[in-house]
């Protein structure tokens, strides 16, 4: 045919491109991607904070929260959840997401038995039985979703760390399964904390 293009001859669209040129087509595509949202994969490496060696088998849970309802009456829910496990070199990848949640920074939690849990919001400090007014956690500096190292502190039975308080610290977001995670590896991993918490409680009762 003499004139082929996106639409037939006689329409406002030309055969050279849509809306009169390729540049406008590109702009439209960019706007479409921007409105829908799209993030890229992020690579993390888990390292032992003391030895600086890779930590294999650490489970990561990333959750994205969205809100429903009117201002002042809104409530949050897990719109997306992704899990990953670090390999022998300590690496794990959180895949990129699409939609409006791509503009939000997820809540990232990383845990392995034998280490202090890590999350993107707060840092666990321990339990100070001699001064219960001391804070058990502190705010982490602004977390950015970018390729980076995560350092896990080895657990120490020095009387500062406490599985009872640590169990609460590593607990996942409520209802994160609704975000797409089934048979959660993270939830299975933190059962170790529940077991240790029960042992601590039992020892405490015997000492009384």
N, C-alpha and C positions, 0 to 999 in steps of 0.2 A: 504494500500500500504506500501511497505517496507521502502520507503524513501519519506517522504513528507516535504515540506518546502516552502520557498518563490518562488522558481523556481524548475523545474524538475531536476532529477538526470542527471548528465553529463554536467550541466552548471557550470560556475565558482563559482556560489553562492552555499553555503552549506546549509543543512537543519538546522544547529545549529544557523544560523542567516544570515544577509546579509553582503556581503563584508567580510566574514570570521569571523564575531563575532559581538556580541551585542554592544560592546563598540563603534565600528565604526558607527553602526546604530544610536546610541545616539548622537554622534558627528555630523552626517549629519543632524539629526533633529534639534539640537541646532543651527547649521549654517543656516538652512532654516528659523527658527524663527527669528534669528538675522537679516538676510537679509531683511525679509518681515517687521519686526518691530511689536511690540505689547506692548501696555502700559496697566497698571492696573487701576481699578477704583480709584478715589481720592475723599475723603470725606472732606467737608468743614463745618464749623459751623459759622453762622452769629450772631454776638453779638452787642448789643448797646455799644458804646464806653464809655458811662458815667455810665450806670447802670450795665453793664456786663450781662444783661439779654438777652435771645435768641430773635432774630428778626424773626418772621414768615412772610412769603409772600415776601421775597426779591427775585428778579429774577436775575438769573445768566446767562450770555452768554459767552460761550467759543468758540473762533474761531482759526483755524489753517490755516496758510498762506503757499502757495507754489508759486514757481516762474517759469515762462516760458520765453523762448527767449534766445538770445545770451548774453554773459557777456557784461555789459554796456548798453544793450538794453532790458534787462529783465523787466518783470512786474509781480506784485503779484496778486494773486486771492485767495479767500476763498475756500480752499479745503474741509473743514469740519467745521460744526457749531453745537453746542449742547446747549440746554437750560435746566435749572432746577430751581425749586422754593423751598425755604427753608421751612421746616415743623415747627410744633409748638415748637419744641426744637431747631430750628435754623439750622438744618442740611440739606444739599443738596449734591448730588453725581454727579460728572462728570464722565461718563463711560469711560473706556479705549478705545483707538482707535488702529487700525491696519494700516499697510503700512508704508511708509517712514515718514509720518507725526508723527508717534509715537515717533520719535526721537526729535521732536520739542516741545518747550513749548508753549502752546496756549496763546492767549491774553484773559484774563479773566476780565469780567466786572460784577459788582454786584450793583443793584439799588433797592431802595424802596422809594416811595414818602414820604417826611418828613425827609429824610436823605441825606447827601452828598454822591454822587456816589463814588464807589470804583473801581479801576482797577489795574491790575497787573503791569502797566508801570509807572503811574504818580499819584501824590497826588494833589488834588484840594486845593488851598490856599484861594481863594476868589478874590474879585475885590476891588481894593483900589482906589476909585475915587479921593482921595486927592493926590495920587502919582501913576500915571498910568504906571510908569516905573517898579513898583514892579511886580514880576513874579506872574502869576495866578496859576501856577502849579510848582511842582518840581518832579524830578525823584525819583521813588521808588527804594529802594535797590533791588538787584537781586531777582526776584521772582522764587521760585521753586515749581514745581507741586507736592505737597505732602500734606498729611492730615494736616490741620491747621485751626486756627480760623481767621475770618475776622471781623474787628471791623468797624462798620458804625457810623460816627459822626452825631448826630442829627442836623437837619437844624436849624439855628438861624437867626432871623430877626434883626440882629444887625448892618446892614449896611456893613458888610464885605462880606458875601455871596451874590451872585447876580445870579438870575436865567438866565439872558441873557448869561453870560459866562459859567454858570454851564450846561446849555443846550448843549453847544458845547462840554463840557467835557464828558458828559455821552452818546453822540451820538455813535451808534454802527459802526463797520467797514462797509465800503461801500460794498454793494452787498453780505452781509453775508447770505442772503436767498439762494444763489446758493450753499451754503455749506450743505443744507439739512433742514433748518428751515423754516417752513411755519406757517402762522398765529402767528407770533412772539409775545410771552408774554412780552419780553423785550421792543420791540417797543411800545406796548400798554402802558406799565408802564411809559415810559418816555414822553408820551403825557401830563402828569402832568406838566412837565417842560415847554413844549410849551405853555400851558395855563397860567402858572405863568409868563412866559416871556412876554406874551402879556399884562397881567395886569400891570407889571412893566413899560412897554413901555407907556401904556395909562396914568399911574400916572405921569410919567416923562413929558409927553406932557402937562398935566394940570398944572404942576408946572411952566412951562416956561412962 
